[in-house]
Amino acid sequence: MDRAVTLSRTRLDEAQAALAASDPRMGAVIEQVGPCTMLPRREGTHFGHLARNIIYQQLSGTAAATIHGRFTALVVETPTAKGAHSASASSPDPRAVLNASEEALRACGLSTAKVRAVRDLAEHVIDERLPLQAFDRMSDQEIVDALVQVRGIGPWTAQMFLMFRLGRPDVLPVLDLGVRKGAQRIYRTRALPDATRLTKIARNWRPWASVASWYCWRVLDLEDAAGW
């Protein structure tokens, strides 16, 4: 399961049933946590979503939201025709990012590193080294390989984009601390699973590793998590 398959409410129900049937420990977590709500976030554009991810890195929610709001106001896409798509009309425009001065971008609160990152993202989109319009036809790995060529986007950010923006169902973020901690609690491993160990644990999760990873995050939120 890879190209063009995205999570929907029906597929989430299918994933929960399949995970519970193949993995009793995960099934117990699903029963306690309840239905998975990880539907893809479709508001805005892919470019706007990626720019937001870059801006939010290593910042608190309030500070990041303020900076992101200033950035969006500066580089928002201007509709060129009557009836332009509402999502695009309120999203950052890559050409506007490149046209904005470094001083203007810095005045939004962006660090020098993030100014370079969002500009690099814009360049990759405009010259189509990052083929956003083709993502629905690309495999998970092809998308990750394209995204990590952009300054400021690493494998983890690329995987989160696959999971939460594109709704790809079988992404396994092996280096995510929350997923590793959740798996440790669910499967009661002595040590925090490394990438190799987590990959072995996740054999029963396929082809729904994204959904299982979501439950690893959620099990940490349970009030009685100490019992896991």
Accessible surface in RSA format (square Angstrom, percent):
REM  Atomic radii and reference values for relative SASA: ProtOr
REM  Chains: A
REM  Algorithm: Lee & Richards
REM  Probe-radius: 1.40
REM  Slices: 20
REM RES _ NUM      All-atoms   Total-Side   Main-Chain    Non-polar    All polar
REM                ABS   REL    ABS   REL    ABS   REL    ABS   REL    ABS   REL
RES MET A   1    99.16  51.3  34.64  22.9  64.52 153.6  46.79  39.8  52.37  69.4
RES ASP A   2    49.46  34.6  43.08  42.9   6.39  15.1  21.60  50.8  27.86  27.8
RES ARG A   3   129.28  54.3 116.15  59.2  13.13  31.3  40.44  55.3  88.84  53.8
RES ALA A   4    66.71  61.3  42.99  66.3  23.72  54.0  45.62  64.2  21.09  55.9
RES VAL A   5    33.43  22.0  32.90  29.8   0.53   1.3  33.43  29.0   0.00   0.0
RES THR A   6    33.88  24.1  33.88  34.3   0.00   0.0  11.09  14.9  22.79  34.5
RES LEU A   7     4.56   2.5   0.00   0.0   4.56  11.5   0.00   0.0   4.56  12.3
RES SER A   8    42.56  36.0  39.57  52.8   2.99   6.9  37.58  80.0   4.98   7.0
RES ARG A   9    92.02  38.6  88.20  45.0   3.83   9.1  75.20 102.8  16.83  10.2
RES THR A  10   103.52  73.6  99.39 100.8   4.13   9.9  64.94  87.2  38.58  58.3
RES ARG A  11    86.42  36.3  86.42  44.1   0.00   0.0   8.16  11.2  78.25  47.4
RES LEU A  12     0.00   0.0   0.00   0.0   0.00   0.0   0.00   0.0   0.00   0.0
RES ASP A  13    73.30  51.3  66.75  66.4   6.55  15.5  28.42  66.9  44.87  44.8
RES GLU A  14    97.56  56.0  88.00  66.6   9.56  22.8  38.43  74.3  59.12  48.3
RES ALA A  15     0.00   0.0   0.00   0.0   0.00   0.0   0.00   0.0   0.00   0.0
RES GLN A  16    25.30  14.1  24.41  17.8   0.89   2.1   5.92  12.6  19.38  14.7
RES ALA A  17    66.79  61.4  51.99  80.2  14.80  33.7  61.85  87.1   4.95  13.1
RES ALA A  18    40.84  37.5  29.32  45.2  11.52  26.2  38.31  54.0   2.52   6.7
RES LEU A  19     1.49   0.8   1.16   0.8   0.33   0.8   1.41   1.0   0.08   0.2
RES ALA A  20    43.24  39.8  30.39  46.9  12.85  29.2  30.61  43.1  12.63  33.5
RES ALA A  21    90.80  83.5  49.73  76.7  41.07  93.4  61.52  86.6  29.28  77.6
RES SER A  22    56.97  48.1  33.24  44.4  23.73  54.7  41.17  87.7  15.81  22.1
RES ASP A  23     5.68   4.0   5.43   5.4   0.25   0.6   1.02   2.4   4.66   4.6
RES PRO A  24   110.08  80.2  97.49  88.9  12.59  45.8 103.28  85.3   6.80  42.3
RES ARG A  25   104.03  43.7 100.94  51.5   3.09   7.3  29.36  40.1  74.66  45.3
RES MET A  26     0.00   0.0   0.00   0.0   0.00   0.0   0.00   0.0   0.00   0.0
RES GLY A  27    12.23  15.1   0.00   N/A  12.23  15.1   7.24  19.9   4.99  11.2
RES ALA A  28    44.05  40.5  35.11  54.2   8.94  20.3  39.11  55.1   4.94  13.1
RES VAL A  29     0.00   0.0   0.00   0.0   0.00   0.0   0.00   0.0   0.00   0.0
RES ILE A  30    17.76  10.1  16.31  12.2   1.44   3.5  16.31  11.7   1.44   3.9
RES GLU A  31   153.76  88.3 124.57  94.2  29.19  69.5  52.15 100.9 101.62  83.0
RES GLN A  32    80.81  45.2  51.87  37.9  28.94  68.9  29.63  63.1  51.18  38.8
RES VAL A  33    38.74  25.5  10.01   9.1  28.72  69.2  11.78  10.2  26.95  73.1
RES GLY A  34    17.34  21.4   0.00   N/A  17.34  21.4  17.34  47.6   0.00   0.0
RES PRO A  35    92.36  67.3  85.15  77.6   7.21  26.2  85.63  70.7   6.73  41.8
RES CYS A  36     0.00   0.0   0.00   0.0   0.00   0.0   0.00   0.0   0.00   0.0
RES THR A  37    96.42  68.6  78.81  79.9  17.61  42.0  61.55  82.7  34.87  52.7
RES MET A  38     5.48   2.8   0.11   0.1   5.37  12.8   5.48   4.7   0.00   0.0
RES LEU A  39    82.24  45.8  72.08  51.6  10.16  25.5  72.14  50.7  10.10  27.2
RES PRO A  40    24.30  17.7  11.48  10.5  12.82  46.6  11.48   9.5  12.82  79.7
RES ARG A  41   112.93  47.4 109.27  55.7   3.66   8.7  27.34  37.4  85.59  51.9
RES ARG A  42   118.79  49.9 102.53  52.3  16.26  38.7  64.07  87.6  54.72  33.2
RES GLU A  43   126.50  72.6 110.21  83.4  16.29  38.8  76.56 148.1  49.93  40.8
RES GLY A  44    26.14  32.2   0.00   N/A  26.14  32.2  15.10  41.4  11.04  24.7
RES THR A  45    33.71  24.0  29.25  29.7   4.46  10.6  32.45  43.6   1.26   1.9
RES HIS A  46    35.09  19.2  31.60  22.0   3.49   8.9  18.10  18.7  16.99  19.8
RES PHE A  47     6.84   3.4   6.84   4.2   0.00   0.0   6.84   4.1   0.00   0.0
RES GLY A  48     8.08  10.0   0.00   N/A   8.08  10.0   5.82  16.0   2.26   5.1
RES HIS A  49    22.18  12.1  16.04  11.1   6.14  15.7   9.16   9.4  13.02  15.2
RES LEU A  50     0.07   0.0   0.01   0.0   0.05   0.1   0.01   0.0   0.05   0.1
RES ALA A  51     0.00   0.0   0.00   0.0   0.00   0.0   0.00   0.0   0.00   0.0
RES ARG A  52    89.52  37.6  89.52  45.6   0.00   0.0  19.75  27.0  69.77  42.3
RES ASN A  53    30.20  20.8  24.96  24.1   5.24  12.6   8.80  21.2  21.40  20.7
RES ILE A  54     1.09   0.6   1.09   0.8   0.00   0.0   1.09   0.8   0.00   0.0
RES ILE A  55     0.00   0.0   0.00   0.0   0.00   0.0   0.00   0.0   0.00   0.0
RES TYR A  56    53.80  25.1  46.21  26.3   7.59  19.7  35.89  27.0  17.91  22.1
RES GLN A  57    55.79  31.2  48.18  35.2   7.61  18.1  31.25  66.5  24.54  18.6
RES GLN A  58   184.97 103.4 135.87  99.3  49.10 116.9  60.32 128.4 124.65  94.5
RES LEU A  59    68.88  38.4  44.36  31.7  24.52  61.6  48.92  34.4  19.96  53.7
RES SER A  60    75.74  64.0  57.24  76.4  18.50  42.6  55.71 118.6  20.03  28.1
RES GLY A  61    50.53  62.3   0.00   N/A  50.53  62.3  34.92  95.8  15.61  35.0
RES THR A  62   113.07  80.4 103.46 104.9   9.61  22.9  71.87  96.5  41.20  62.3
RES ALA A  63    41.76  38.4  33.65  51.9   8.11  18.5  41.05  57.8   0.71   1.9
RES ALA A  64     0.00   0.0   0.00   0.0   0.00   0.0   0.00   0.0   0.00   0.0
RES ALA A  65    50.09  46.1  40.69  62.8   9.40  21.4  41.93  59.0   8.17  21.6
RES THR A  66    62.71  44.6  52.19  52.9  10.52  25.1  39.72  53.4  22.98  34.7
RES ILE A  67    21.72  12.4  21.72  16.2   0.00   0.0  21.72  15.6   0.00   0.0
RES HIS A  68    36.27  19.8  36.27  25.2   0.00   0.0  23.28  24.0  12.99  15.1
RES GLY A  69    38.17  47.1   0.00   N/A  38.17  47.1  31.88  87.5   6.30  14.1
RES ARG A  70   126.25  53.0 117.03  59.7   9.22  22.0  39.73  54.3  86.52  52.4
RES PHE A  71     0.00   0.0   0.00   0.0   0.00   0.0   0.00   0.0   0.00   0.0
RES THR A  72    27.11  19.3  27.11  27.5   0.00   0.0  27.02  36.3   0.10   0.1
RES ALA A  73    78.35  72.0  50.29  77.6  28.06  63.8  59.04  83.1  19.31  51.1
RES LEU A  74    76.56  42.6  48.01  34.3  28.55  71.8  54.19  38.1  22.37  60.2
RES VAL A  75     0.48   0.3   0.31   0.3   0.16   0.4   0.48   0.4   0.00   0.0
RES VAL A  76    55.35  36.4  47.62  43.1   7.73  18.6  47.62  41.4   7.73  21.0
RES GLU A  77    57.95  33.3  56.36  42.6   1.59   3.8   7.71  14.9  50.24  41.0
RES THR A  78   100.60  71.5  91.90  93.2   8.70  20.7  65.61  88.1  34.99  52.9
RES PRO A  79    66.69  48.6  45.78  41.7  20.92  76.0  50.00  41.3  16.69 103.7
RES THR A  80   138.79  98.7  98.47  99.8  40.32  96.1  77.67 104.3  61.12  92.4
RES ALA A  81    66.93  61.5  53.16  82.0  13.76  31.3  63.48  89.4   3.44   9.1
RES LYS A  82   216.80 105.8 174.21 106.9  42.59 101.4 127.46 114.7  89.34  95.2
RES GLY A  83    76.81  94.7   0.00   N/A  76.81  94.7  39.57 108.6  37.24  83.4
RES ALA A  84    41.80  38.4  14.99  23.1  26.82  61.0  24.98  35.2  16.83  44.6
RES HIS A  85   123.17  67.3 108.11  75.1  15.06  38.5  84.80  87.4  38.37  44.6
RES SER A  86    89.08  75.3  77.14 103.0  11.94  27.5  50.92 108.4  38.16  53.5
RES ALA A  87    20.47  18.8  14.06  21.7   6.41  14.6  20.47  28.8   0.00   0.0
RES SER A  88    30.08  25.4  30.08  40.1   0.00   0.0   8.36  17.8  21.72  30.4
RES ALA A  89    31.14  28.6  19.69  30.4  11.45  26.0  20.54  28.9  10.60  28.1
RES SER A  90    74.14  62.6  60.42  80.6  13.72  31.6  43.76  93.2  30.37  42.6
RES SER A  91     3.46   2.9   2.68   3.6   0.78   1.8   1.08   2.3   2.38   3.3
RES PRO A  92     8.59   6.3   6.41   5.8   2.18   7.9   6.41   5.3   2.18  13.6
RES ASP A  93    34.41  24.1  34.41  34.3   0.00   0.0   0.42   1.0  34.00  33.9
RES PRO A  94    22.73  16.6  22.73  20.7   0.00   0.0  22.73  18.8   0.00   0.0
RES ARG A  95   143.60  60.3 142.40  72.6   1.19   2.8  48.75  66.6  94.85  57.5
RES ALA A  96    25.60  23.5  19.43  30.0   6.17  14.0  22.96  32.3   2.65   7.0
RES VAL A  97     0.00   0.0   0.00   0.0   0.00   0.0   0.00   0.0   0.00   0.0
RES LEU A  98    60.40  33.6  40.06  28.7  20.35  51.1  40.19  28.2  20.21  54.4
RES ASN A  99   129.07  89.0  95.30  92.1  33.77  81.3  29.50  71.0  99.57  96.2
RES ALA A 100    14.72  13.5   3.54   5.5  11.18  25.4  13.57  19.1   1.15   3.0
RES SER A 101    54.32  45.9  43.28  57.8  11.04  25.4  41.52  88.4  12.80  17.9
RES GLU A 102    68.92  39.6  66.32  50.2   2.60   6.2  14.64  28.3  54.29  44.3
RES GLU A 103   129.34  74.3 121.21  91.7   8.13  19.4  69.99 135.4  59.35  48.5
RES ALA A 104    33.13  30.5  23.03  35.5  10.10  23.0  30.52  43.0   2.61   6.9
RES LEU A 105     0.00   0.0   0.00   0.0   0.00   0.0   0.00   0.0   0.00   0.0
RES ARG A 106   111.96  47.0 100.87  51.4  11.09  26.4  18.38  25.1  93.58  56.7
RES ALA A 107    81.76  75.2  47.62  73.5  34.14  77.7  60.87  85.7  20.88  55.3
RES CYS A 108     8.74   6.6   7.04   7.8   1.70   4.0   1.59   4.0   7.14   7.7
RES GLY A 109    36.78  45.4   0.00   N/A  36.78  45.4  19.69  54.0  17.09  38.3
RES LEU A 110     4.17   2.3   0.92   0.7   3.25   8.2   1.58   1.1   2.59   7.0
RES SER A 111    53.48  45.2  44.81  59.8   8.67  20.0  48.35 103.0   5.13   7.2
RES THR A 112    43.58  31.0  40.68  41.2   2.89   6.9  28.26  38.0  15.32  23.2
RES ALA A 113    66.88  61.5  59.49  91.8   7.39  16.8  62.91  88.6   3.97  10.5
RES LYS A 114    27.54  13.4  27.29  16.7   0.26   0.6  25.68  23.1   1.86   2.0
RES VAL A 115     1.82   1.2   1.82   1.6   0.00   0.0   1.82   1.6   0.00   0.0
RES ARG A 116   135.66  57.0 130.45  66.5   5.21  12.4  29.43  40.2 106.23  64.4
RES ALA A 117     3.74   3.4   3.74   5.8   0.00   0.0   3.74   5.3   0.00   0.0
RES VAL A 118     0.00   0.0   0.00   0.0   0.00   0.0   0.00   0.0   0.00   0.0
RES ARG A 119    61.68  25.9  61.68  31.4   0.00   0.0  18.85  25.8  42.83  26.0
RES ASP A 120    27.56  19.3  26.05  25.9   1.51   3.6   5.51  13.0  22.06  22.0
RES LEU A 121     0.00   0.0   0.00   0.0   0.00   0.0   0.00   0.0   0.00   0.0
RES ALA A 122     0.00   0.0   0.00   0.0   0.00   0.0   0.00   0.0   0.00   0.0
RES GLU A 123    77.43  44.5  74.57  56.4   2.86   6.8  19.08  36.9  58.35  47.6
RES HIS A 124     9.61   5.3   9.61   6.7   0.00   0.0   5.27   5.4   4.34   5.1
RES VAL A 125    26.57  17.5  19.95  18.1   6.62  16.0  19.95  17.3   6.62  18.0
RES ILE A 126    49.28  28.0  28.05  20.9  21.23  51.2  33.26  23.9  16.02  43.5
RES ASP A 127    76.55  53.6  48.29  48.1  28.26  66.8  41.14  96.8  35.41  35.3
RES GLU A 128   131.60  75.6 117.00  88.5  14.61  34.8  30.44  58.9 101.16  82.6
RES ARG A 129   128.46  53.9 104.60  53.3  23.86  56.8  67.68  92.5  60.78  36.8
RES LEU A 130     1.36   0.8   0.02   0.0   1.34   3.4   0.07   0.0   1.29   3.5
RES PRO A 131    40.71  29.7  35.64  32.5   5.08  18.5  40.71  33.6   0.00   0.0
RES LEU A 132    15.33   8.5   9.51   6.8   5.83  14.6   9.51   6.7   5.83  15.7
RES GLN A 133   165.23  92.4 146.13 106.8  19.10  45.5  68.04 144.8  97.19  73.7
RES ALA A 134    19.65  18.1  19.45  30.0   0.19   0.4  19.45  27.4   0.19   0.5
RES PHE A 135     0.44   0.2   0.42   0.3   0.02   0.1   0.42   0.3   0.02   0.1
RES ASP A 136    83.83  58.7  82.26  81.9   1.57   3.7  24.30  57.2  59.53  59.4
RES ARG A 137   163.28  68.6 149.53  76.2  13.75  32.7  72.18  98.6  91.10  55.2
RES MET A 138    29.41  15.2  29.41  19.5   0.00   0.0  27.51  23.4   1.90   2.5
RES SER A 139    13.28  11.2  13.28  17.7   0.00   0.0   8.44  18.0   4.84   6.8
RES ASP A 140    22.90  16.0  22.90  22.8   0.00   0.0  16.20  38.1   6.69   6.7
RES GLN A 141   109.80  61.4 107.32  78.4   2.48   5.9  53.75 114.4  56.05  42.5
RES GLU A 142    73.54  42.2  68.64  51.9   4.90  11.7  33.56  64.9  39.98  32.6
RES ILE A 143     0.00   0.0   0.00   0.0   0.00   0.0   0.00   0.0   0.00   0.0
RES VAL A 144    19.80  13.0  19.80  17.9   0.00   0.0  19.80  17.2   0.00   0.0
RES ASP A 145    72.04  50.5  69.16  68.8   2.88   6.8  26.47  62.3  45.57  45.4
RES ALA A 146    15.99  14.7   8.47  13.1   7.51  17.1  14.99  21.1   1.00   2.6
RES LEU A 147     0.00   0.0   0.00   0.0   0.00   0.0   0.00   0.0   0.00   0.0
RES VAL A 148    50.20  33.0  29.53  26.7  20.67  49.8  29.53  25.7  20.67  56.1
RES GLN A 149   122.20  68.3 100.71  73.6  21.49  51.2  33.01  70.3  89.19  67.6
RES VAL A 150     3.17   2.1   0.00   0.0   3.17   7.6   0.42   0.4   2.75   7.5
RES ARG A 151   132.38  55.6 120.58  61.5  11.80  28.1  37.21  50.9  95.17  57.7
RES GLY A 152    37.73  46.5   0.00   N/A  37.73  46.5  24.81  68.1  12.92  28.9
RES ILE A 153     7.40   4.2   0.21   0.2   7.20  17.3   0.88   0.6   6.53  17.7
RES GLY A 154    29.27  36.1   0.00   N/A  29.27  36.1  24.08  66.1   5.19  11.6
RES PRO A 155    83.18  60.6  83.18  75.8   0.00   0.0  83.18  68.7   0.00   0.0
RES TRP A 156   124.85  50.1 121.69  58.9   3.15   7.4 120.30  64.1   4.55   7.4
RES THR A 157    11.69   8.3  11.41  11.6   0.28   0.7   2.49   3.3   9.20  13.9
RES ALA A 158     0.00   0.0   0.00   0.0   0.00   0.0   0.00   0.0   0.00   0.0
RES GLN A 159    37.60  21.0  37.60  27.5   0.00   0.0   1.81   3.9  35.79  27.1
RES MET A 160    20.40  10.6  19.38  12.8   1.02   2.4  14.48  12.3   5.92   7.8
RES PHE A 161     0.01   0.0   0.00   0.0   0.01   0.0   0.01   0.0   0.00   0.0
RES LEU A 162     2.40   1.3   2.40   1.7   0.00   0.0   2.40   1.7   0.00   0.0
RES MET A 163     0.02   0.0   0.00   0.0   0.02   0.1   0.00   0.0   0.02   0.0
RES PHE A 164    34.35  17.2  34.32  21.3   0.03   0.1  34.35  20.8   0.00   0.0
RES ARG A 165     8.92   3.7   8.92   4.5   0.00   0.0   0.00   0.0   8.92   5.4
RES LEU A 166     2.23   1.2   2.23   1.6   0.00   0.0   2.23   1.6   0.00   0.0
RES GLY A 167     0.00   0.0   0.00   N/A   0.00   0.0   0.00   0.0   0.00   0.0
RES ARG A 168     2.36   1.0   2.36   1.2   0.00   0.0   0.11   0.2   2.25   1.4
RES PRO A 169     1.06   0.8   1.06   1.0   0.00   0.0   1.06   0.9   0.00   0.0
RES ASP A 170    28.89  20.2  20.24  20.1   8.65  20.5   1.48   3.5  27.41  27.3
RES VAL A 171     7.99   5.3   4.70   4.3   3.29   7.9   7.99   6.9   0.00   0.0
RES LEU A 172    15.27   8.5   5.45   3.9   9.83  24.7   5.45   3.8   9.83  26.4
RES PRO A 173     0.12   0.1   0.12   0.1   0.00   0.0   0.12   0.1   0.00   0.0
RES VAL A 174    34.63  22.8  34.46  31.2   0.17   0.4  34.46  29.9   0.17   0.5
RES LEU A 175   128.97  71.8 111.64  79.9  17.33  43.6 111.64  78.4  17.33  46.6
RES ASP A 176    13.21   9.3  10.54  10.5   2.67   6.3   2.61   6.1  10.60  10.6
RES LEU A 177    92.23  51.4  87.12  62.3   5.10  12.8  87.12  61.2   5.10  13.7
RES GLY A 178    17.79  21.9   0.00   N/A  17.79  21.9  12.78  35.1   5.01  11.2
RES VAL A 179     0.00   0.0   0.00   0.0   0.00   0.0   0.00   0.0   0.00   0.0
RES ARG A 180    51.36  21.6  51.36  26.2   0.00   0.0   1.59   2.2  49.77  30.2
RES LYS A 181    97.89  47.8  95.00  58.3   2.89   6.9  45.99  41.4  51.90  55.3
RES GLY A 182     0.00   0.0   0.00   N/A   0.00   0.0   0.00   0.0   0.00   0.0
RES ALA A 183     0.00   0.0   0.00   0.0   0.00   0.0   0.00   0.0   0.00   0.0
RES GLN A 184    47.55  26.6  46.53  34.0   1.02   2.4   9.50  20.2  38.05  28.9
RES ARG A 185    78.86  33.1  72.59  37.0   6.26  14.9   7.56  10.3  71.29  43.2
RES ILE A 186     0.33   0.2   0.00   0.0   0.33   0.8   0.00   0.0   0.33   0.9
RES TYR A 187    39.37  18.4  25.28  14.4  14.09  36.7  25.28  19.0  14.09  17.4
RES ARG A 188   148.70  62.4 119.55  60.9  29.15  69.4  47.22  64.5 101.48  61.5
RES THR A 189    27.14  19.3  13.37  13.5  13.78  32.8  19.35  26.0   7.79  11.8
RES ARG A 190   247.36 103.9 210.17 107.1  37.19  88.5  88.96 121.6 158.40  96.0
RES ALA A 191    72.92  67.0  62.60  96.6  10.31  23.5  68.94  97.1   3.98  10.5
RES LEU A 192    58.68  32.7  41.88  30.0  16.80  42.2  41.88  29.4  16.80  45.2
RES PRO A 193     3.03   2.2   0.00   0.0   3.03  11.0   3.03   2.5   0.00   0.0
RES ASP A 194    80.81  56.6  77.80  77.4   3.00   7.1  34.87  82.1  45.94  45.8
RES ALA A 195    34.76  32.0  31.33  48.4   3.43   7.8  31.51  44.4   3.25   8.6
RES THR A 196    87.94  62.5  81.66  82.8   6.28  15.0  51.49  69.2  36.45  55.1
RES ARG A 197   113.02  47.5 111.50  56.8   1.52   3.6  35.94  49.1  77.08  46.7
RES LEU A 198     0.00   0.0   0.00   0.0   0.00   0.0   0.00   0.0   0.00   0.0
RES THR A 199    64.38  45.8  61.95  62.8   2.43   5.8  51.37  69.0  13.01  19.7
RES LYS A 200   103.46  50.5  94.31  57.9   9.15  21.8  41.28  37.2  62.18  66.2
RES ILE A 201    17.99  10.2   6.02   4.5  11.97  28.8  13.97  10.1   4.02  10.9
RES ALA A 202     0.74   0.7   0.54   0.8   0.20   0.4   0.74   1.0   0.00   0.0
RES ARG A 203   171.58  72.0 152.03  77.5  19.55  46.6  57.98  79.2 113.60  68.8
RES ASN A 204    77.65  53.5  70.41  68.0   7.24  17.4   4.70  11.3  72.95  70.5
RES TRP A 205     0.19   0.1   0.00   0.0   0.19   0.4   0.01   0.0   0.18   0.3
RES ARG A 206   109.29  45.9  88.41  45.1  20.89  49.7  42.15  57.6  67.14  40.7
RES PRO A 207    49.22  35.9  49.22  44.9   0.00   0.0  49.22  40.6   0.00   0.0
RES TRP A 208     7.94   3.2   7.94   3.8   0.00   0.0   3.32   1.8   4.62   7.5
RES ALA A 209     0.00   0.0   0.00   0.0   0.00   0.0   0.00   0.0   0.00   0.0
RES SER A 210     0.00   0.0   0.00   0.0   0.00   0.0   0.00   0.0   0.00   0.0
RES VAL A 211     0.00   0.0   0.00   0.0   0.00   0.0   0.00   0.0   0.00   0.0
RES ALA A 212     0.00   0.0   0.00   0.0   0.00   0.0   0.00   0.0   0.00   0.0
RES SER A 213     0.00   0.0   0.00   0.0   0.00   0.0   0.00   0.0   0.00   0.0
RES TRP A 214    19.51   7.8  19.51   9.4   0.00   0.0  10.51   5.6   9.00  14.6
RES TYR A 215     0.00   0.0   0.00   0.0   0.00   0.0   0.00   0.0   0.00   0.0
RES CYS A 216     0.00   0.0   0.00   0.0   0.00   0.0   0.00   0.0   0.00   0.0
RES TRP A 217    37.15  14.9  34.02  16.5   3.12   7.3  28.64  15.3   8.51  13.8
RES ARG A 218    77.45  32.5  76.18  38.8   1.27   3.0  22.60  30.9  54.85  33.2
RES VAL A 219     0.00   0.0   0.00   0.0   0.00   0.0   0.00   0.0   0.00   0.0
RES LEU A 220    54.11  30.1  33.72  24.1  20.39  51.3  33.72  23.7  20.39  54.9
RES ASP A 221    96.57  67.6  67.99  67.7  28.58  67.6  34.13  80.3  62.44  62.3
RES LEU A 222    32.43  18.1  22.83  16.3   9.60  24.1  25.63  18.0   6.80  18.3
RES GLU A 223   186.25 106.9 142.57 107.9  43.68 104.0  65.22 126.2 121.02  98.8
RES ASP A 224    79.01  55.3  70.80  70.5   8.21  19.4  45.39 106.8  33.61  33.5
RES ALA A 225    10.45   9.6   9.84  15.2   0.61   1.4   9.84  13.9   0.61   1.6
RES ALA A 226   104.49  96.1  67.62 104.3  36.88  83.9  75.78 106.7  28.72  76.1
RES GLY A 227    58.83  72.5   0.00   N/A  58.83  72.5  38.16 104.7  20.67  46.3
RES TRP A 228    50.71  20.3  31.42  15.2  19.29  45.3  31.01  16.5  19.70  32.0
END  Absolute sums over single chains surface
CHAIN  1 A    11475.1       9312.5       2162.6       6168.6       5306.5
END  Absolute sums over all chains
TOTAL         11475.1       9312.5       2162.6       6168.6       5306.5
